Amino acid sequence: MEATILRWHKKPGDQVKADETILEIATDKVDSEVPSIADGEITEILYAENDVVPVGAVIARINTNVEAAATAPATTPEAPVQQQAEVEVVTPQEEVHEPQFTTAAGPRFYSPLVLTIAQQEGIGFAELEKIPGTGTEGRVTKKDILNYVESKAKGFVPTATPMPARAAEAPAQEQAQAQPQPQKQSEPQPQSQVPQVQQVQVQPQSQANSNGHSVSYNGTAEIIEMDRMRKLIADHMVRSVQTSPHVTSFAEADVTNIVRWREQEKKNFEKREGEKITFTPLFIEALVKCIKRFPLLNSSLEGDKIIIKKDINVGMAAALPTGNLIVPVIRNADQLNLVGLTRQVNLLANAARNNKLKPDDTQNGTITLTNVGNFGSLAGTPIINQPQVAILAVGTIKKRPVVIETEHGDTIAIRHMMYLSMSYDHRIIDGALGSTFLSAVVHELENFDTHREY
């Protein structure tokens, strides 16, 4: 819905090449580089660093006809204002230098991935406008443009429903330019030559979130402003608790077999596969086996409809350099063997630590595993990662004396023990199912085959 501008790599007057990075943005918890879609000159930057901008808003302008502009006759001081107004009401077909266009429903946004595919397939912006979009507010997704390319190759070209042209709005906007309208006292004053309709599209997040509340404290204290990611996490956690009635079940597992097998095989595993094996892929493997037996845990709830997901995409909580947590997703985890799971776990964990995760790396998870034992916790009560319905937490592994039943009677032995806790959405998962599923995971861990192959 919105993105934060982290850093501009270019300034007005700079020349840019197609696919050259112009700026860095942050959407949700992931930072991304935004490339230029054409050769040209940066003529205007509309938002500063740290501004929060809604998806689809125009943030900069690129002049793709620099030579023609250089040979154009000089204009009077009043001309730039009029010319800027004409740019705002031009039809989408003429405004080819911007990575989006405006329809009757609002700005239409093209992601860098869609633009790259369009460039590779020789699809211009005029043709992009005609592609039906199934994304939010009619946006063209990767699937949409690939389907369009495939249909075009077969001789059938689907088109979007015609939208009223922007040019129809020109008279009203031109009149507004000619006769300045008095502004309401509550509206911010424009700070540039950009028409007022553009200025009111976005406000900095700090203003939107302040709500006019002042912070004061009479004693000795340090007041710290929440950073962008912490605000996102806080909002996500509150929304999850308000959405799902949480129930948490606990269990204990004897993971001695897993600990001994890993200790015995980790050097050979790294030498043979080139990857260090941790406990996480072993836990994910057990989780996936149980999901196949209890598919309701791999679902979501939309209104009164339960959506059971056929794909098993396991999210795993990972630490970022800032100390915040993020949940990259291992897609189709049920189709990976232990080596494949290990590679995916290591790849995503390293990307998180180095702040190299891509936006797609955190999407479409169906269930989540969080290892609170990494931080020394015996157990925890995790909060569900919406719109999922369950999250499994594993605690630290501790050696403890445990009573073991044998054919010769009970005995006490030193075993590697671990607590598990699972929070689930009580709207569709009752305690019986939640506890049964958790017991099944424990059974998989305790009956780990120490003679297995990778």
Secondary structure, 3 states (H helix, E strand, C coil): CEEEEEEECCCCCCEECCCCEEEEEEECCEEEEEECCCCEEEEEECCCCCCEEECCCCCEEEECCHHHHHHCCCCCCCHHHHHHHHHHCCCCCCCCCCCEEEECCEEEECCHHHHHHHHHCCCCHHHHCCCCCCCHHHCCCHHHHHHHHHHHHCCCCCCCCCCCCHHHHHHHHHHHHHCCCCCCCCCCCCCCCCCHHHHCCCCCHHHHHHCCCCCCCCCCCCCCCCCHHHHHHHHHHHHHHHHCCEEEEEEEEECHHHHHHHHHHHHHHHHHHCCCCCHHHHHHHHHHHHHHHCHHHCEEEECCEEEECCCCCEEECEECCCCCEECCEECCHHHCCHHHHHHHHHHHHHHHHCCCCCHHHHCCCCEEEEEHHHHCCCCCCCCCCCCCCEEEEECCCEEEEEEEEECCEEEEEEEEEEEEEEEEECCCCCHHHHHHHHHHHHHHHHCCCCCCCC
